[in-house]
Amino acid sequence: MALPFLPAGHITETFHQLQARANPVQLTQLVDYVNRQWINNAIFRVEDWSVFRRSIRTNNDVEGWHHRLNSQAHYGAVPFYVLVPALRKEADMVDISVQSSDLEREQRSSTVNARLEEYWTKYSNGEVSTSTFLKAVSHLYGTSE
């Protein structure tokens, strides 16, 4: 589902329109789950998980960094004299990754972000319908089928 890419104020109404079209039992179960867990949940408010116009939409980079640092520290409490060299090693890795294939990933990511920004602009300007917008974003992040 591409609902998080909509403005927060459009998500609930769009979800209910999609919900009305859910037919098979399996799909109904999924829609009911999304309704309970994401649409009508006091903890996970729609405003908190809408990524409309947000350039950073995940915490994958932070999770990766945290995993690398934990593995260097052997997943335990680390004395300060061990932590400092581990942090230095991680800082050196930043220089290496900038010079390596991470730039290729960044370029692909920039292309996706540029396309997404284009879709957001068209949607905000009323140039595309909600349905067209959701399909375009789902193709951008999912399969083309």
N, C-alpha and C positions, 0 to 999 in steps of 0.2 A: 504494500500500500504506500502511496506517495502522499498521504494526508499530511504528514508533518511539514511538507514543503509549502503548504497553503498558509496564508495569514491565520493567526489564532482565531480571529473572529469568524472565519469561514469554515473552519474544520468541523464543528458540531453539526451544522446544517448539511454540509456535504456528506458527512458520515451517515446521517439519517436518510438522506436520499439514496445512498448506496445500500443501506440496510434494508430499505423497502424493496430493493431489487434482488435480495439474496433468496435463492430458492432451495437448492439442495440442503439436506440436513447438515452435512459437514460444513458447508459454508455458513449456515445459520449459527452453528456452534461457534465458529470463528468470530463471526460478527458480534455475537453475544459476549464473547470473551473480550474483544476490543472495546465494546461499549462499557463493560464493567471495569476493566483494568485501566483504560486510557481516557475515554470520553467522559464518563461520570465517576471519576475517582477524585476524592478530596486531596490525596497525596500527590498524584501525578496530574496536575492541572494542565489543561490544553496550552495555556500560555507558556508553561515551562518546557514543553517538548516540541512546540512549533519551531522549526528552523528557518522560517521565512526570512530571506535576506541575510542570513547568518553565514559568514564565510567559513567559520569553524563549526562543524556540525557533529563531530564525534570527539571522544577523548582518546582515540587510538594512539596518537603520538605520546601522550602522557603515560598511558598504560604500557607502551613499549619501553619507554625510558625507565619507568618504575620496575618493570620486569628485569631489564638489564642490570640496573643498580642492585636490585635484590639478589640476583644470581651472583654478582661479584662479591656481595657481602654474605653469600651462603645462607640467605634467608633467615638471618637472625639478628640479634642485637649486636651492633658493631661498635667496637671501641673507636674513639675519635681518630686515633693514629692510623686506623685501617680505612675509615671513611674518607679522609682527605685524599689519599692516593686513588681510591675508587672514583671519587668525584673528578679528580684530575684526568684519570683515564677516560672517563665519560666525556669530559670537555674536549680531549684530543679526538675522540670519535666524531664529534660534531664537525671538526675540520676535515676529517677523512670522508665522512658521508657527503659533505658538500662537494667534494672533488670526485665523487664516484657516481654510481648509477642511480643514487637517490634523486639526482637531478632529472632523470628520465621520468621517474614516478611523479616528481613535482610538475613536469611539463604536462603529463596526462591529467593530473589533478587540476592544473590551470585551465586546460581545455574544457574539462567537465564544469568547472566553476564558471567559465565564460558562457558556456551554453546555458547553464542554470540561471545565470544573471539575465541572459537574454529572455528566457522563458518567464522569469519573474517580472521583468519589465513589460512584456506583452500582456501578461495576466493583469498586472496592476493598471495598465492603460485600457483594459477591456478589449484588447485585440484578439484574445482567445478565450474560449469558454473554460469553465472549471474542468469539464471532462477532457477537453483537448490538452489542457495544462497537465492534468494528472497522467494522461497517457504519455505525453512527451517526457515528463520527469521519470516515469517508470521505465521507459525505454533507455533513458540516459543512465540509470543505475541498475537496471535489470537486464533481462534478455529482450531481444527484439521480436519475440513471438507473441 
